[in-house]
């Protein structure tokens, strides 16, 4: 067996609406929110490129699930076509605090430059640019 690609990952979040709003506003993702049949909790999806992030509300995760699903426990890296300077300008326009960067890093495809920020659950979000 050989793995071809990621299809999706799951983030456990405190507030699905706040997470969708952040990723749509700051990172330009297509966000969708759904309610369970009883309308007691929400779940969401973030689409970008050919990938998807499923959002599960804390204490209402779908089975099967991670052993200890916890909001704020992820480190995510997204590749952007925007240069690091463009990323910085955009984040400042969105009033998003920059944790670190731009800094040189090594990604799956080689050298890249990254800017770090945090989402509403304090997950670390890396926005990377490959200067190819």
ABEGO torsion letter per residue (X at the ends): XBBABBABBBBBBABAAAAAAAAAAAAGBBBBBBBBAAGABBBBBBBBEABBBBBBBBGABBOBBBABBBBGABBBBBBBABBAAAAAAAAAAAGBBBABOBBBBBBAAEBBBBBBBBBAAGBBBBBBBBBX
